[in-house]
Amino acid sequence: MMEERDEKKSGSRATDKHKKKLADIEAQLVLASPNLVFKICNKANSKQMTFFLSSDFERTQWAESILTLQKSCNLPGSNSVNVYELQAWISACQKIIKTEMGSYLMRNSRDESLLVGDLHFTIQGLIGLDHPADLYVCIEIDSYGHYFRKAKTKIICHNASPVWNESFVLELEGSQNLRILLYQDGDRPILRAKSVLEVSW
């Protein structure tokens, strides 16, 4: 009788442990879910579609791909875009972008070399610009192959040698690369430069 109770208690503990682990994974998914807004508007009927992306660079790529398609295709003017046309449009953009569509939950043997922990990172400044501009920097870090924005500096206005001198603590979770993106501020931010650094011990 005592043995049965002990088995039930240990089974209950194991179940509770699995439930807690599941809740932790669900919380991680919520935190990792895309949250950068990307809006597409049909000028003919003022209908607007909103997409949520996880990376500033990805958002820039989508905008550039759409502009490229607009120049090369006869997109509907006064006619409204239906779901099938939108899907074909998104597929065409994906081909141009060549984005990784895998999941950070689908791990493989290479993941043993990926880093977990905190990275202390400082952005000091920039020299060598031809003319003054309103600039800021975004930092993105990959998590099992998907990039997420982790930090953004303040905007330095009308300066040819901006100095931010900002420090960040960036969380690494299955990380391998860090992406530094320089943007010029405006109605539509313009990507001026990018650099990818490999993160290592």
RAWOHU-V574929 format. One record per backbone hydrogen bond with DSSP energy under -0.5 kcal/mol. NH is the residue of the N-H (numbers start at 1). CO is the residue of the C=O. E is the energy in kcal/mol with one decimal. If there is no record, write none. Layout:
# RAWOHU-V574929
nh->(NH,NH)
co->(CO,CO)
e->(E,E)
This chain:
# RAWOHU-V574929
nh->(5,6,7,8,9,10,11,12,13,14,15,16,17,18,19,20,21,22,23,24,25,26,27,28,29,30,31,32,33,33,35,36,37,38,40,42,43,46,47,49,51,53,53,59,60,61,62,63,64,65,66,67,68,69,70,71,72,73,75,86,87,88,89,90,91,92,93,94,95,96,97,98,99,106,107,111,112,113,114,115,117,119,121,121,123,124,126,129,133,135,135,136,138,139,140,141,142,143,144,146,148,149,150,151,153,156,157,159,164,165,166,168,170,170,172,174,175,178,179,180,181,181,182,183,183,184,185,185,190,192,192,193,195,197,199)
co->(1,2,3,4,5,6,7,8,9,10,11,12,13,14,15,16,17,18,19,20,21,22,23,24,25,26,27,28,29,30,53,53,35,51,49,47,41,42,42,40,38,36,51,55,56,57,58,59,60,61,62,63,64,65,66,67,68,69,73,82,83,84,85,86,87,88,89,90,91,92,93,94,94,103,105,108,109,110,111,175,172,170,119,168,166,122,162,160,159,133,156,183,181,151,179,148,177,146,174,143,141,54,139,139,137,135,155,133,124,124,123,121,119,168,117,115,115,197,140,195,138,179,193,136,181,190,134,183,184,182,190,182,180,178,176)
e->(-1.8,-2.4,-2.4,-2.4,-2.6,-2.5,-2.4,-2.5,-2.4,-2.2,-2.2,-2.6,-2.4,-2.3,-2.5,-2.4,-2.2,-2.5,-2.4,-2.2,-2.2,-2.4,-2.1,-2.1,-2.2,-2.0,-2.2,-2.2,-0.9,-0.6,-1.0,-3.4,-0.6,-2.7,-3.0,-3.2,-0.8,-1.7,-0.6,-3.3,-3.1,-3.1,-0.5,-2.1,-2.3,-2.5,-2.4,-2.2,-2.6,-2.7,-2.5,-2.2,-2.2,-2.4,-2.6,-1.8,-1.7,-2.1,-1.2,-2.3,-2.5,-2.3,-2.2,-2.6,-2.5,-2.1,-2.1,-2.5,-1.8,-1.6,-2.7,-2.8,-0.6,-1.4,-1.5,-1.7,-1.1,-1.5,-1.2,-2.9,-2.2,-3.0,-0.6,-2.9,-2.8,-0.6,-2.2,-1.0,-1.3,-0.8,-2.3,-2.1,-2.5,-2.6,-2.7,-2.2,-1.9,-3.0,-2.7,-1.4,-1.9,-1.5,-3.1,-1.5,-2.6,-2.9,-0.6,-1.9,-2.1,-1.7,-2.1,-3.0,-3.4,-0.6,-4.0,-0.9,-2.4,-3.1,-3.6,-3.3,-2.7,-0.5,-3.0,-3.0,-0.6,-2.9,-3.1,-0.6,-2.3,-2.9,-0.7,-1.4,-2.0,-3.3,-2.8)
